[in-house]
Amino acid sequence: MTEHWKRRLIEHEDCIGELLHRAQTIAVLGIKDGSDPDLPANYVPAYAQSQGFTIIPVPVYYPEVTRILGAHVYRTIAAIPERVDLVTIFRRPTDIPAHLEDIIAARPRAVWFQLGIRNADAADQLARAGIWVVQDRCLQVELRQWGW
């Protein structure tokens, strides 16, 4: 019998669409400072913001930066004072475990590993904590597919 937490590992298209339609606030872990607009960690959150999503930047680097995309920068997900619907991650798969405690403490509804990013152990830990997980998909592509 499959454990219930495994249902939180989203692969099916309809589940992705439902997750996106329920999201409004997106924290972007690993967002870049905007100096290179051709990087996905710049243009994907900018696109989501242009479609009406509230973007909360959580850069890993750039300690001097206080605003990205016009929004206040937070240094951890747990420090964000409002409810986060979705955390989208722009980090290497091997870098994700260092952020798990912070993400789980924040209790977002879902975590999204961007295109090319998979970490089965991290995904399992998040799902066991009651957080929905999408892996290896581009948020911008999916938003466009679902009408944004």
Order of alpha helices (4+ residues) and beta strands (2+ residues): beta-alpha-beta-alpha-beta-beta-beta-beta-alpha-beta-alpha-beta-alpha
